[in-house]
Amino acid sequence: MALKVFKAIWFLSLLIFLGVFMYNYAGLPEVVNLVDSIDSPLSLSREALFYSLLAVAAILNVFVFIISKLYSSNPDFKSWFYGLITTLNIFLIIGVNFVTLFNSAEKFDYSRIGNIIYGSLLLVVLWVAAWPIYSLVKKISAKQAV
């Protein structure tokens, strides 16, 4: 049951990413600034950003299908992996929104969105750490039951 819930949440996060990505892509300028520093500014064309982000998202989400085939007998790991890719999709959604906001002409206090970006990274780190902890607790509880 948990696997079906994680699959649904993963699919929803993928759809939301694609929707947010396409909507924000339409509003980007021809040259997208990623880093705005005096020393070494980093800019990409809108198309290069589009295809690189699309490739990253595609590669991340294809891993779901690969892991499903490789670990077909372990639904716990598959559920965790669906959750991992969901957290990475959330990070991509927030990253795309930040790049769009950074390239808009609006005046915005960027220090407030830093907490959201770091929060999404913290979510990924916590989710990565959850599998070893879950496996260890499951192994310990199985030994105590015997």
C-alpha positions, 0 to 999 in steps of 0.5 A: 500500500505504501508503495502505491502512495509513494508512486502516486506522490512521485508521479504528482511531483513529476507533473508539477515539475513539468508544469512549473518548468514549462510555465517558467521557461516561457517567461525567461529571457533569452540569456539566463543569469545563474550567478550574478557576480562581478568576478565571474558571471555565469549565464546560459541561453534559455534553450541550453538551460531548458535542455540541461534541466530537462535532461537532469529531470529525465535521468533522475526520473528514469532511475525510478523505472530502473530501480523498480526492475532491479529491486522488484522483490523489495517493496520497502526499498522501492518505496524509499526510492520513489520518495527520494526521487520525489524529494529531488523533484521538489528541489528542482521545482524550487530551483527552477522557481528561484532561477526565474525569480532571479531573472525577473525584473522584480525587486525581491529579497533573495535571503528569504528564498535561501531558507526554502532552498536549504530546506529542500536540500535538508529534506533530500539529506534526511530522506537519504539518511532515512533508508540506512536508519530504517534498515538498521531498525528493521534488522535489530527488531528482527533479531529481537523477535527471534 
